[in-house]
Amino acid sequence: MENPNIKVVESYLYALRDKDVSKVPFAPDVIFEEPLTPTLNGDAAVREYLPNVFPLINDVRIKRHIADGEYVATLWEADTPLGIIPVCEVFRIVEGQIKQISAYFDPRPITNPA
């Protein structure tokens, strides 16, 4: 039986691929952290920011989920116009909503493209 928190995480990742985060279950007080932006706080701020990422994501390739309680760590690859970028994101899921996303990746392909 699949962990329901993994389903929530996959809804987010596939929304990035499909360029539509309207149905992603963010908590009202979600926190979003990643190397290229200041920390974003709140559903509205995260939904406003994510469309800026859409042009960079052609596809999402999920490699592995590791789930423990409220937390899911997901290793995935972003297929981008700049090449494949490996990503690790740690999600906190509470009552079916994403409360926190912490993304870890090397930003150099984006900040210093060859």
N, C-alpha and C positions, 0 to 999 in steps of 0.2 A: 504494500500500500504506500502510495507516494505521500510524502510529508506535505500538508496543505501550505506551509510557509514557502516551500519550493515553488508551488504553483503561483503564489503571489509574486515571487521574484521573477519567475518566467514571464508573467504578465507585463512586468516593467521592461525586461530585456526585449521581448517581442514588440512592445510598443515603440521602443527606440528604433528597431528595425523597420517597423511599419510607419514610423513618423507620425504617431498619434498617441499621445499620453492621456487623452481625455478619460479613458476608463481605468487608468492605473489607480489602485486604492491607496493613495497617500493619506496618512494621518494629517489632521489639520495643523499639527505642530511638527511636521516632519523636518528633519535636519539632513542637509545634503552637503557632503564634503568631497572635494576632488582637487587635484594639483593645480588646475588652471583658473580657479575662481575663489573668491572669499566664501566662507561658509554661508550657505543659504538656509534661511529659517522660514518654515511655513509652506503650506500647500501652494498658495498663489505664487510665491517666489520661485519654487521649483518648477511649476508648470510654465512659468514665463521664461525661465532659462533654458529648459531642455530643447525647445525648437532650434536654438542656436547650435546644438550638437547634431541635429538631423543631417545636414549636408555631409558630415564626416562619416556617417555610418551607412555603408551599403548593405552589410549583413552582420549578423550576430551568430557566432559559433560557440555554443555552450560546451565547455570541456568537462566540468565537474562541479557539483554542489556538495558542500559539507554543512550539515544541519545539526544544530544542538539547541534545543529549547527555542527561545525567541530569535536566535541568530542563524543566519544562513551566509556562508562564504561561498562565492561563486567565482570560478575561474572561467573566463570566456575570452574570445578573440573578437575584436572589432575589425571587420574588413572595411578599410577606408580607402579613399583615393590616394592616400599617402603610403599604403601598404597595410599589413596586418599589425595591429597593436594589441598585445596581450594585456588583459585587465583582470584584476582581482577586486571584487566588490564585497564588502561585508554589509549585510542588511540586518536590521532589527525589525521584526514583524510582531505586532501586538494586535490581537483580536482581528486578524485578517487585513491589517493596514500596515503600510510601510512607515515606520517611525524614524528610521535613520538609514542613510546610505553613505558609506565611506568607500570611495573609489581610489584604487591604487594602480597607477600605470606610469610609464616613462613618457613624459610630455614632449620629449625632444623631437619626435617625428612631426608633431604639430607646431611647436614653437620655432623649430629650425629645420624646415623641410630641405631635403637635398636638392 
